[in-house]
Amino acid sequence: MADLTQQEWQEALQQDENAVILDVRTEEETDEGIIPNAIVIDIYQPQEFMSKVEALDKTKTFYVYCRSGGRSAQACAIMNQLGIEKAHNLLGGFNEWTGDVTK
């Protein structure tokens, strides 16, 4: 797992053709908006989270975020344990995101 600043995350994401954006926030939080093209998998729904993460393509590079960066760091650690080697955590999370947002 790599912790990336907002700028590092955006730059890496733009250059990565193998990228998948993963939002691990709750439904109430995602109602505020999400980063475009993000897949939403709520980490607070542990069984659903685990089964959906296990179904992900492990060859992809995952850019993971939550509200402030704590849950997404947890999610990256879980993903690493499940065989996903490339998971990047967004430091500061959605709270500090300055890029595009969709509703």
All heavy atoms as an XYZ file, in Angstrom:
813
protein
N       0.842     -1.183      0.000
C       0.000      0.000      0.000
C       0.881      1.237      0.000
O       1.885      1.293      0.679
C      -0.896      0.009      1.245
C      -1.679      1.305      1.386
S      -2.636      1.423      2.895
C      -1.390      1.917      4.061
N       0.454      2.222     -0.768
C       1.152      3.502     -0.777
C       0.169      4.591     -0.372
O      -0.968      4.623     -0.843
C       1.688      3.783     -2.169
N       0.604      5.465      0.538
C      -0.170      6.651      0.882
C       0.244      7.754     -0.073
O       1.427      8.097     -0.146
C       0.114      7.090      2.321
C      -0.505      6.158      3.348
O      -1.619      5.673      3.097
O       0.115      5.935      4.388
N      -0.710      8.296     -0.807
C      -0.399      9.338     -1.777
C      -1.098     10.635     -1.405
O      -2.250     10.623     -0.977
C      -0.858      8.915     -3.184
C      -0.278      7.619     -3.752
C      -0.878      7.347     -5.126
C       1.228      7.686     -3.830
N      -0.394     11.750     -1.603
C      -1.017     13.059     -1.414
C      -2.054     13.251     -2.517
O      -2.066     12.508     -3.515
C       0.024     14.188     -1.500
O       0.548     14.212     -2.843
C       1.137     14.013     -0.474
N      -2.878     14.258     -2.376
C      -3.886     14.552     -3.392
C      -3.235     14.704     -4.769
O      -3.693     14.116     -5.742
C      -4.622     15.850     -3.020
C      -5.376     15.795     -1.705
C      -6.738     15.153     -1.818
O      -7.412     15.264     -2.835
N      -7.165     14.483     -0.775
N      -2.142     15.468     -4.831
C      -1.478     15.709     -6.115
C      -0.867     14.423     -6.676
O      -1.031     14.119     -7.858
C      -0.401     16.786     -5.964
C       0.247     17.137     -7.286
C       1.222     18.293     -7.186
O       1.253     19.012     -6.201
N       2.022     18.466     -8.223
N      -0.177     13.653     -5.833
C       0.424     12.391     -6.285
C      -0.646     11.434     -6.805
O      -0.472     10.755     -7.819
C       1.194     11.719     -5.147
C       2.438     12.449     -4.711
C       3.000     11.914     -3.400
O       2.255     11.307     -2.588
O       4.202     12.122     -3.170
N      -1.768     11.375     -6.076
C      -2.877     10.475     -6.420
C      -3.445     10.837     -7.777
O      -3.630      9.978     -8.632
C      -3.935     10.602     -5.324
C      -4.863      9.463     -5.118
C      -4.615      8.310     -4.451
C      -6.241      9.391     -5.523
N      -5.752      7.536     -4.420
C      -6.747      8.169     -5.059
C      -7.084     10.247     -6.223
C      -8.060      7.771     -5.282
C      -8.401      9.859     -6.441
C      -8.870      8.629     -5.986
N      -3.711     12.143     -7.989
C      -4.289     12.587     -9.257
C      -3.323     12.358    -10.416
O      -3.737     11.919    -11.486
C      -4.689     14.067     -9.182
C      -5.960     14.282     -8.387
C      -6.391     15.734     -8.375
O      -5.587     16.630     -8.164
N      -7.671     15.966     -8.594
N      -2.040     12.643    -10.216
C      -1.051     12.447    -11.278
C      -0.905     10.967    -11.632
O      -0.881     10.604    -12.809
C       0.299     13.028    -10.855
C       0.324     14.541    -10.837
C       1.598     15.121    -10.241
O       2.511     14.352     -9.865
O       1.666     16.364    -10.135
N      -0.818     10.118    -10.610
C      -0.683      8.681    -10.845
C      -1.920      8.138    -11.563
O      -1.817      7.336    -12.492
C      -0.459      7.944     -9.526
N      -3.076      8.595    -11.135
C      -4.339      8.144    -11.717
C      -4.422      8.506    -13.204
O      -4.823      7.683    -14.026
C      -5.487      8.784    -10.940
C      -6.897      8.332    -11.232
C      -7.043      6.833    -11.021
C      -7.878      9.075    -10.341
N      -4.017      9.710    -13.551
C      -4.083     10.161    -14.947
C      -3.151      9.358    -15.847
O      -3.429      9.174    -17.026
C      -3.735     11.649    -15.046
C      -4.815     12.552    -14.509
C      -4.392     14.011    -14.504
O      -3.242     14.345    -14.723
N      -5.350     14.881    -14.234
N      -2.043      8.882    -15.312
C      -1.053      8.169    -16.118
C      -1.263      6.654    -16.115
O      -0.545      5.940    -16.808
C       0.353      8.479    -15.585
C       0.714      9.939    -15.684
C       1.990     10.276    -14.944
O       2.707      9.400    -14.483
N       2.270     11.558    -14.812
N      -2.224      6.164    -15.351
C      -2.400      4.726    -15.154
C      -3.585      4.199    -15.961
O      -4.732      4.458    -15.629
C      -2.610      4.451    -13.660
C      -2.529      2.982    -13.313
O      -2.633      2.140    -14.220
O      -2.371      2.682    -12.123
N      -3.302      3.451    -17.018
C      -4.368      2.880    -17.848
C      -5.027      1.679    -17.177
O      -6.043      1.184    -17.638
C      -3.803      2.476    -19.208
C      -3.360      3.649    -20.037
C      -2.799      3.242    -21.385
O      -2.990      2.080    -21.794
O      -2.169      4.103    -22.022
N      -4.442      1.213    -16.089
C      -4.922      0.032    -15.376
C      -5.638      0.428    -14.081
O      -5.792     -0.383    -13.184
C      -3.715     -0.864    -15.063
C      -4.053     -2.323    -15.144
O      -5.045     -2.721    -15.750
N      -3.242     -3.145    -14.521
N      -6.056      1.686    -13.988
C      -6.571      2.243    -12.731
C      -8.042      1.937    -12.489
O      -8.859      1.941    -13.407
C      -6.371      3.749    -12.718
N      -8.345      1.692    -11.200
C      -9.721      1.575    -10.735
C      -9.826      2.453     -9.487
O      -9.015      2.332     -8.574
C     -10.085      0.116    -10.370
C     -11.493      0.043     -9.798
C      -9.942     -0.791    -11.574
N     -10.831      3.339     -9.457
C     -11.053      4.193     -8.289
C     -12.076      3.501     -7.401
O     -13.127      3.070     -7.865
C     -11.568      5.581     -8.700
C     -10.589      6.241     -9.677
C     -11.781      6.459     -7.465
C     -11.130      7.505    -10.315
N     -11.762      3.422     -6.122
C     -12.625      2.730     -5.162
C     -12.977      3.669     -4.015
O     -12.095      4.204     -3.342
C     -11.898      1.496     -4.640
C     -12.697      0.476     -3.850
C     -13.829     -0.093     -4.687
C     -11.788     -0.641     -3.385
N     -14.268      3.886     -3.814
C     -14.791      4.731     -2.737
C     -15.325      3.801     -1.652
O     -16.228      3.009     -1.911
C     -15.918      5.607     -3.293
C     -16.510      6.593     -2.300
O     -16.519      6.294     -1.083
O     -16.994      7.644     -2.741
N     -14.772      3.868     -0.433
C     -15.189      2.944      0.632
C     -16.059      3.622      1.687
O     -16.209      3.135      2.792
C     -13.965      2.249      1.282
C     -13.239      1.396      0.257
C     -13.011      3.241      1.921
N     -16.688      4.748      1.327
C     -17.541      5.479      2.265
C     -18.955      4.885      2.336
O     -19.324      4.040      1.525
C     -17.637      6.952      1.858
C     -16.295      7.674      1.897
C     -16.399      9.093      1.402
N     -16.862      9.086      0.006
C     -17.529     10.099     -0.555
N     -17.814     11.183      0.131
N     -17.906     10.027     -1.821
N     -19.732      5.392      3.294
C     -21.115      4.958      3.461
C     -22.000      5.610      2.396
O     -21.610      6.587      1.751
C     -21.658      5.353      4.848
O     -21.702      6.792      4.920
C     -20.791      4.793      5.965
N     -23.218      5.094      2.267
C     -24.163      5.652      1.298
C     -24.460      7.116      1.607
O     -24.563      7.942      0.704
C     -25.464      4.837      1.319
C     -26.460      5.282      0.277
C     -27.721      4.426      0.261
O     -27.710      3.292      0.769
O     -28.729      4.934     -0.273
N     -24.601      7.440      2.890
C     -24.875      8.830      3.270
C     -23.736      9.747      2.832
O     -23.964     10.859      2.359
C     -25.071      8.956      4.793
C     -26.308      8.285      5.342
C     -26.169      6.765      5.477
O     -25.020      6.260      5.661
O     -27.194      6.072      5.372
N     -22.506      9.269      2.969
C     -21.354     10.071      2.567
C     -21.276     10.219      1.053
O     -20.960     11.290      0.543
C     -20.058      9.442      3.094
C     -19.915      9.561      4.600
C     -18.763      8.723      5.133
O     -18.596      7.555      4.719
O     -18.023      9.257      5.972
N     -21.569      9.141      0.331
C     -21.480      9.209     -1.132
C     -22.593     10.071     -1.719
O     -22.465     10.545     -2.847
C     -21.495      7.812     -1.782
O     -22.693      7.127     -1.435
C     -20.278      7.012     -1.359
N     -23.663     10.300     -0.960
C     -24.722     11.195     -1.420
C     -24.195     12.619     -1.616
O     -24.772     13.403     -2.369
C     -25.901     11.211     -0.431
C     -26.738      9.942     -0.518
O     -26.571      9.167     -1.493
O     -27.557      9.707      0.398
N     -23.087     12.958     -0.943
C     -22.467     14.286     -1.090
C     -21.732     14.402     -2.415
O     -21.341     15.490     -2.831
C     -21.473     14.532      0.048
C     -22.080     14.520      1.426
C     -21.015     14.504      2.529
O     -19.840     14.819      2.232
O     -21.378     14.182      3.660
N     -21.490     13.286     -3.066
C     -20.774     13.254     -4.331
C     -19.670     12.218     -4.281
O     -19.249     11.795     -3.200
N     -19.234     11.799     -5.461
C     -18.123     10.841     -5.558
C     -17.152     11.322     -6.630
O     -17.504     12.137     -7.480
C     -18.598      9.400     -5.874
C     -19.249      9.321     -7.250
C     -19.517      8.867     -4.805
C     -19.509      7.903     -7.727
N     -15.949     10.797     -6.578
C     -14.981     11.065     -7.632
C     -15.453     10.307     -8.873
O     -15.847      9.140     -8.770
C     -13.567     10.622     -7.184
C     -13.121     11.490     -5.985
C     -12.581     10.723     -8.338
C     -11.836     11.053     -5.334
N     -15.472     10.963    -10.046
C     -16.016     10.319    -11.252
C     -15.427      8.921    -11.497
O     -14.237      8.698    -11.313
C     -15.611     11.285    -12.373
C     -15.511     12.617    -11.695
C     -14.985     12.317    -10.314
N     -16.308      8.015    -11.899
C     -15.985      6.625    -12.258
C     -15.610      5.740    -11.066
O     -15.131      4.627    -11.257
C     -14.873      6.568    -13.315
C     -15.247      7.326    -14.562
O     -16.341      7.177    -15.070
N     -14.348      8.170    -15.035
N     -15.807      6.227     -9.849
C     -15.478      5.416     -8.676
C     -16.495      4.296     -8.488
O     -17.686      4.461     -8.736
C     -15.439      6.282     -7.424
N     -15.983      3.158     -8.029
C     -16.823      2.043     -7.599
C     -17.014      2.217     -6.099
O     -16.041      2.401     -5.372
C     -16.126      0.693     -7.882
C     -15.892      0.505     -9.381
C     -16.932     -0.463     -7.299
C     -14.971     -0.664     -9.703
N     -18.254      2.171     -5.635
C     -18.532      2.360     -4.218
C     -18.714      1.005     -3.542
O     -19.582      0.220     -3.934
C     -19.795      3.235     -3.997
C     -20.091      3.397     -2.519
C     -19.631      4.588     -4.671
N     -17.860      0.733     -2.541
C     -17.987     -0.478     -1.728
C     -17.803     -0.040     -0.267
O     -16.689      0.273      0.146
C     -16.944     -1.558     -2.081
C     -16.969     -1.898     -3.579
C     -17.184     -2.812     -1.251
C     -15.904     -2.893     -4.008
N     -18.885      0.005      0.484
C     -18.885      0.501      1.866
C     -18.104     -0.448      2.784
O     -18.504     -1.586      2.988
C     -20.326      0.649      2.339
C     -20.462      1.245      3.721
O     -19.446      1.445      4.412
O     -21.614      1.513      4.116
N     -17.015      0.057      3.348
C     -16.192     -0.770      4.240
C     -16.925     -1.092      5.551
O     -16.575     -2.042      6.239
C     -14.817     -0.117      4.508
C     -13.843     -1.146      5.096
C     -14.968      1.123      5.384
C     -12.403     -0.687      5.138
N     -17.959     -0.312      5.880
C     -18.740     -0.576      7.096
C     -19.751     -1.714      6.905
O     -20.490     -2.050      7.824
C     -19.455      0.684      7.581
C     -18.545      1.671      8.274
C     -18.870      3.016      8.315
C     -17.371      1.277      8.913
C     -18.050      3.931      8.960
C     -16.551      2.185      9.555
C     -16.895      3.511      9.583
O     -16.080      4.419     10.223
N     -19.792     -2.295      5.712
C     -20.605     -3.487      5.436
C     -19.611     -4.627      5.190
O     -19.344     -4.996      4.044
C     -21.494     -3.262      4.197
C     -22.399     -2.073      4.277
C     -23.490     -2.246      5.309
O     -23.983     -3.344      5.528
N     -23.869     -1.165      5.959
N     -19.031     -5.186      6.275
C     -17.859     -6.066      6.130
C     -18.033     -7.277      5.215
O     -17.148     -7.566      4.417
C     -17.529     -6.497      7.555
C     -18.609     -5.989      8.429
C     -19.425     -5.011      7.647
N     -19.146     -7.980      5.304
C     -19.312     -9.168      4.458
C     -19.405     -8.779      2.987
O     -18.766     -9.379      2.123
C     -20.550     -9.962      4.874
C     -20.359    -10.679      6.199
C     -21.600    -11.441      6.605
O     -22.715    -11.002      6.368
N     -21.396    -12.583      7.242
N     -20.194     -7.762      2.702
C     -20.340     -7.275      1.330
C     -19.004     -6.727      0.826
O     -18.606     -6.986     -0.313
C     -21.415     -6.184      1.273
C     -21.660     -5.655     -0.117
C     -22.731     -4.572     -0.143
O     -23.564     -4.503      0.770
O     -22.697     -3.783     -1.092
N     -18.302     -5.984      1.679
C     -17.007     -5.421      1.296
C     -16.038     -6.538      0.907
O     -15.417     -6.489     -0.154
C     -16.433     -4.573      2.439
C     -15.084     -3.980      2.123
C     -14.983     -2.838      1.340
C     -13.920     -4.576      2.587
C     -13.746     -2.296      1.025
C     -12.676     -4.045      2.279
C     -12.596     -2.906      1.497
N     -15.928     -7.543      1.757
C     -14.990     -8.641      1.495
C     -15.341     -9.374      0.205
O     -14.460     -9.644     -0.615
C     -14.962     -9.624      2.673
C     -14.384     -9.043      3.940
S     -12.667     -8.545      3.786
C     -11.874    -10.141      3.928
N     -16.611     -9.697      0.004
C     -16.983    -10.457     -1.195
C     -16.766     -9.626     -2.456
O     -16.296    -10.149     -3.477
C     -18.418    -10.970     -1.110
O     -19.336     -9.908     -1.114
N     -17.057     -8.335     -2.405
C     -16.851     -7.491     -3.591
C     -15.369     -7.282     -3.872
O     -14.956     -7.272     -5.032
C     -17.575     -6.154     -3.430
C     -19.076     -6.285     -3.570
C     -19.762     -4.951     -3.555
C     -21.257     -5.116     -3.824
N     -21.955     -3.830     -3.853
N     -14.567     -7.114     -2.831
C     -13.127     -6.939     -3.027
C     -12.516     -8.221     -3.593
O     -11.680     -8.174     -4.497
C     -12.428     -6.510     -1.722
C     -10.917     -6.641     -1.821
C     -12.796     -5.067     -1.377
N     -12.952     -9.361     -3.095
C     -12.427    -10.633     -3.602
C     -12.750    -10.831     -5.083
O     -12.022    -11.509     -5.789
C     -12.955    -11.801     -2.768
C     -12.284    -11.876     -1.404
C     -12.857    -12.962     -0.505
O     -13.976    -13.441     -0.765
O     -12.169    -13.311      0.467
N     -13.834    -10.212     -5.551
C     -14.247    -10.354     -6.947
C     -13.520     -9.375     -7.879
O     -13.631     -9.493     -9.098
C     -15.753    -10.146     -7.061
N     -12.774     -8.424     -7.329
C     -12.075     -7.438     -8.153
C     -10.916     -8.072     -8.920
O     -10.344     -9.068     -8.485
C     -11.530     -6.304     -7.269
C     -12.559     -5.418     -6.572
C     -11.868     -4.489     -5.575
C     -13.373     -4.621     -7.589
N     -10.574     -7.476    -10.040
C      -9.451     -7.927    -10.865
C      -8.145     -7.544    -10.159
O      -7.794     -6.371    -10.079
C      -9.541     -7.260    -12.240
C      -8.440     -7.698    -13.188
O      -7.449     -8.321    -12.740
O      -8.570     -7.400    -14.397
N      -7.438     -8.537     -9.654
C      -6.238     -8.296     -8.853
C      -5.062     -7.748     -9.670
O      -4.054     -7.345     -9.110
C      -5.842     -9.567     -8.102
C      -6.853     -9.930     -7.021
C      -6.548    -11.265     -6.384
C      -7.478    -11.638     -5.253
N      -8.879    -11.411     -5.445
N      -5.194     -7.740    -10.996
C      -4.120     -7.194    -11.831
C      -4.229     -5.679    -11.985
O      -3.312     -5.045    -12.498
C      -4.119     -7.835    -13.231
O      -5.316     -7.454    -13.922
C      -4.021     -9.352    -13.135
N      -5.335     -5.108    -11.560
C      -5.548     -3.662    -11.682
C      -4.817     -2.914    -10.569
O      -4.384     -3.499     -9.581
C      -7.049     -3.331    -11.612
C      -7.881     -3.973    -12.688
C      -7.700     -3.276    -14.004
C      -8.650     -3.837    -15.052
N      -8.387     -3.304    -16.359
N      -4.715     -1.602    -10.738
C      -4.176     -0.715     -9.702
C      -5.351      0.037     -9.108
O      -6.127      0.661     -9.837
C      -3.165      0.279    -10.296
O      -2.137     -0.454    -10.955
C      -2.555      1.139     -9.198
N      -5.491     -0.029     -7.791
C      -6.646      0.567     -7.115
C      -6.256      1.842     -6.392
O      -5.264      1.885     -5.660
C      -7.272     -0.443     -6.144
C      -7.892     -1.595     -6.864
C      -7.150     -2.724     -7.180
C      -9.210     -1.549     -7.280
C      -7.698     -3.780     -7.883
C      -9.786     -2.600     -7.980
C      -9.023     -3.719     -8.281
N      -7.059      2.874     -6.621
C      -6.907      4.173     -5.972
C      -8.104      4.304     -5.034
O      -9.240      4.423     -5.492
C      -6.860      5.280     -7.026
C      -5.623      5.155     -7.890
C      -5.582      4.302     -8.987
C      -4.476      5.861     -7.566
C      -4.436      4.160     -9.752
C      -3.319      5.739     -8.334
C      -3.309      4.889     -9.417
O      -2.161      4.753    -10.162
N      -7.822      4.232     -3.735
C      -8.874      4.052     -2.734
C      -9.001      5.313     -1.879
O      -8.007      5.882     -1.442
C      -8.556      2.840     -1.827
C      -9.726      2.540     -0.899
C      -8.208      1.611     -2.667
N     -10.257      5.723     -1.646
C     -10.476      6.882     -0.779
C     -11.704      6.704      0.102
O     -12.595      5.912     -0.200
C     -10.582      8.176     -1.603
C     -11.874      8.330     -2.386
C     -12.936      9.055     -1.877
C     -12.016      7.753     -3.648
C     -14.111      9.211     -2.603
C     -13.173      7.899     -4.376
C     -14.228      8.633     -3.848
O     -15.387      8.776     -4.559
N     -11.713      7.461      1.206
C     -12.865      7.551      2.099
C     -13.041      9.034      2.423
O     -12.633      9.896      1.655
C     -12.662      6.704      3.357
S     -11.297      7.249      4.395
N     -13.635      9.350      3.565
C     -13.849     10.751      3.905
C     -12.544     11.467      4.240
O     -12.272     12.546      3.767
C     -14.850     10.881      5.056
C     -15.244     12.331      5.337
C     -16.289     12.461      6.418
N     -15.782     11.909      7.663
C     -16.461     11.085      8.456
N     -17.670     10.725      8.156
N     -15.929     10.621      9.565
N     -11.687     10.821      5.076
C     -10.480     11.525      5.519
C      -9.184     10.724      5.345
O      -8.115     11.248      5.616
C     -10.628     11.935      6.981
O     -10.792     10.780      7.787
N      -9.255      9.477      4.927
C      -8.054      8.687      4.663
C      -7.828      7.516      5.599
O      -6.977      6.677      5.337
N      -8.583      7.427      6.687
C      -8.406      6.338      7.646
C      -8.980      5.011      7.182
O      -8.296      3.987      7.172
N     -10.238      5.021      6.796
C     -10.885      3.783      6.342
C     -10.267      3.286      5.048
O     -10.148      2.081      4.822
C     -12.391      3.990      6.140
C     -13.166      4.005      7.436
C     -14.611      4.349      7.196
N     -14.695      5.780      6.932
C     -15.748      6.397      6.418
N     -16.818      5.718      6.091
N     -15.736      7.690      6.223
N      -9.869      4.212      4.185
C      -9.262      3.786      2.916
C      -7.899      3.138      3.161
O      -7.526      2.195      2.452
C      -9.164      4.948      1.924
O      -8.585      6.092      2.499
N      -7.179      3.591      4.180
C      -5.916      2.925      4.539
C      -6.201      1.501      5.012
O      -5.495      0.556      4.638
C      -5.186      3.717      5.619
N      -7.248      1.346      5.814
C      -7.678      0.014      6.272
C      -8.047     -0.856      5.076
O      -7.677     -2.026      4.995
C      -8.932      0.144      7.147
C      -8.718      0.104      8.609
C     -10.092      0.090      9.296
O     -11.010      0.814      8.930
N     -10.218     -0.740     10.308
N      -8.811     -0.273      4.148
C      -9.256     -1.011      2.970
C      -8.059     -1.480      2.149
O      -8.020     -2.622      1.693
C     -10.181     -0.147      2.118
N      -7.056     -0.616      1.990
C      -5.852     -0.986      1.234
C      -5.135     -2.152      1.909
O      -4.672     -3.079      1.232
C      -4.910      0.205      1.110
S      -5.475      1.468     -0.044
N      -5.059     -2.121      3.230
C      -4.399     -3.211      3.966
C      -5.152     -4.523      3.757
O      -4.542     -5.580      3.523
C      -4.304     -2.866      5.447
N      -6.481     -4.480      3.812
C      -7.298     -5.678      3.581
C      -7.098     -6.170      2.150
O      -6.929     -7.371      1.915
C      -8.788     -5.379      3.857
C      -9.007     -5.123      5.352
C      -9.675     -6.520      3.351
C     -10.367     -4.524      5.688
N      -7.089     -5.251      1.205
C      -6.909     -5.621     -0.193
C      -5.551     -6.297     -0.399
O      -5.457     -7.291     -1.118
C      -7.059     -4.385     -1.080
C      -8.488     -3.843     -1.083
S      -8.624     -2.215     -1.808
C      -8.563     -2.630     -3.547
N      -4.514     -5.771      0.246
C      -3.183     -6.396      0.164
C      -3.231     -7.821      0.687
O      -2.651     -8.731      0.085
C      -2.153     -5.591      0.947
C      -1.791     -4.256      0.307
O      -1.256     -3.380      0.960
N      -2.078     -4.074     -0.977
N      -3.941     -8.040      1.799
C      -4.059     -9.378      2.377
C      -4.798    -10.333      1.431
O      -4.553    -11.531      1.445
C      -4.782     -9.330      3.721
C      -3.983     -8.666      4.819
C      -4.804     -8.465      6.089
O      -5.999     -8.731      6.133
N      -4.144     -7.970      7.126
N      -5.686     -9.782      0.617
C      -6.474    -10.597     -0.305
C      -5.789    -10.758     -1.661
O      -6.392    -11.261     -2.608
C      -7.869     -9.995     -0.486
C      -8.750    -10.011      0.760
C     -10.058     -9.271      0.506
C      -9.028    -11.440      1.218
N      -4.539    -10.314     -1.763
C      -3.781    -10.547     -2.978
C      -3.747     -9.406     -3.967
O      -3.218     -9.546     -5.073
N      -4.313     -8.262     -3.606
C      -4.242     -7.087     -4.475
C      -2.996     -6.312     -4.065
O      -2.943     -5.744     -2.980
C      -5.512     -6.220     -4.351
C      -6.722     -7.002     -4.870
C      -5.338     -4.899     -5.102
C      -8.060     -6.339     -4.638
N      -2.000     -6.340     -4.934
C      -0.706     -5.758     -4.580
C      -0.655     -4.253     -4.747
O       0.081     -3.571     -4.047
C       0.394     -6.407     -5.431
C       0.576     -7.881     -5.129
C       1.615     -8.523     -6.028
O       2.366     -7.798     -6.699
O       1.660     -9.762     -6.047
N      -1.437     -3.717     -5.686
C      -1.356     -2.282     -5.983
C      -2.617     -1.567     -5.517
O      -3.609     -1.484     -6.246
C      -1.131     -2.071     -7.475
C       0.213     -2.607     -7.942
C       0.414     -2.355     -9.405
C       0.342     -3.676    -10.141
N       0.376     -3.596    -11.561
N      -2.569     -1.085     -4.275
C      -3.668     -0.309     -3.703
C      -3.077      0.967     -3.110
O      -2.181      0.910     -2.287
C      -4.396     -1.114     -2.631
N      -3.578      2.109     -3.567
C      -3.047      3.402     -3.138
C      -4.101      4.164     -2.348
O      -5.227      4.341     -2.814
C      -2.610      4.231     -4.341
C      -1.608      3.536     -5.204
N      -0.365      3.162     -4.751
C      -1.674      3.132     -6.497
C       0.298      2.581     -5.733
N      -0.485      2.535     -6.795
N      -3.714      4.634     -1.175
C      -4.601      5.369     -0.282
C      -4.485      6.865     -0.540
O      -3.387      7.401     -0.639
C      -4.226      5.048      1.173
C      -5.078      5.807      2.164
O      -6.274      5.945      1.992
N      -4.443      6.306      3.204
N      -5.637      7.545     -0.597
C      -5.672      8.992     -0.774
C      -5.599      9.683      0.585
O      -6.554      9.636      1.359
C      -6.945      9.407     -1.509
C      -7.163     10.904     -1.699
C      -6.046     11.517     -2.543
C      -8.520     11.156     -2.350
N      -4.455     10.305      0.876
C      -4.297     11.030      2.140
C      -5.252     12.224      2.166
O      -5.368     12.952      1.186
C      -2.852     11.520      2.295
C      -1.800     10.436      2.497
C      -0.399     11.027      2.414
C      -1.999      9.734      3.832
N      -5.951     12.398      3.281
C      -6.906     13.496      3.396
C      -8.279     13.175      2.853
O      -9.243     13.863      3.141
N      -8.360     12.122      2.047
C      -9.636     11.632      1.548
C     -10.459     12.643      0.770
O      -9.959     13.637      0.250
N     -11.759     12.366      0.736
C     -12.702     13.193     -0.024
C     -12.792     14.597      0.556
O     -13.044     15.558     -0.176
C     -14.086     12.515     -0.028
C     -15.066     13.125     -0.986
C     -14.966     12.866     -2.345
C     -16.084     13.930     -0.534
C     -15.871     13.423     -3.234
C     -17.002     14.491     -1.424
C     -16.879     14.236     -2.781
N     -12.573     14.733      1.873
C     -12.631     16.054      2.517
C     -11.667     17.047      1.876
O     -11.958     18.238      1.832
C     -12.301     15.955      4.009
C     -13.450     15.426      4.824
O     -14.570     15.316      4.353
N     -13.171     15.078      6.056
N     -10.520     16.560      1.413
C      -9.508     17.448      0.850
C      -9.429     17.371     -0.684
O      -8.567     17.994     -1.288
C      -8.139     17.148      1.474
C      -8.106     17.437      2.964
C      -6.751     17.177      3.584
O      -5.737     17.165      2.862
O      -6.712     16.972      4.806
N     -10.318     16.605     -1.281
C     -10.311     16.411     -2.735
C     -10.622     17.725     -3.441
O     -11.581     18.414     -3.107
C     -11.340     15.353     -3.102
C     -11.441     15.069     -4.560
C     -12.482     15.395     -5.392
C     -10.485     14.396     -5.380
N     -12.219     14.958     -6.659
C     -11.003     14.351     -6.682
C      -9.230     13.831     -5.135
C     -10.320     13.762     -7.740
C      -8.547     13.248     -6.183
C      -9.086     13.203     -7.466
N      -9.810     18.066     -4.433
C     -10.018     19.301     -5.189
C     -10.363     19.028     -6.640
O     -10.580     19.962     -7.417
C      -8.749     20.190     -5.126
O      -7.641     19.439     -5.630
C      -8.472     20.654     -3.706
N     -10.397     17.758     -7.022
C     -10.708     17.393     -8.406
C     -12.207     17.366     -8.664
O     -13.015     17.829     -7.857
N     -12.565     16.776     -9.784
C     -13.979     16.697    -10.189
C     -14.760     15.805     -9.230
O     -14.230     14.866     -8.648
C     -14.091     16.115    -11.599
C     -13.524     17.047    -12.658
O     -13.424     18.261    -12.382
O     -13.182     16.554    -13.749
N     -16.058     16.116     -9.125
C     -16.990     15.338     -8.293
C     -18.293     15.178     -9.072
O     -18.732     16.110     -9.752
C     -17.281     16.086     -6.959
C     -18.371     15.392     -6.166
C     -16.016     16.224     -6.131
N     -18.885     13.985     -9.004
C     -20.202     13.770     -9.589
C     -21.181     13.452     -8.474
O     -20.800     12.964     -7.427
C     -20.189     12.608    -10.605
O     -19.770     11.423     -9.956
C     -19.282     12.904    -11.768
N     -22.442     13.715     -8.713
C     -23.480     13.439     -7.706
C     -24.150     12.127     -7.980
O     -24.204     11.629     -9.040
C     -24.536     14.561     -7.713
C     -24.002     15.864     -7.199
C     -24.160     15.929     -5.714
C     -23.643     17.263     -5.193
N     -23.675     17.409     -3.813
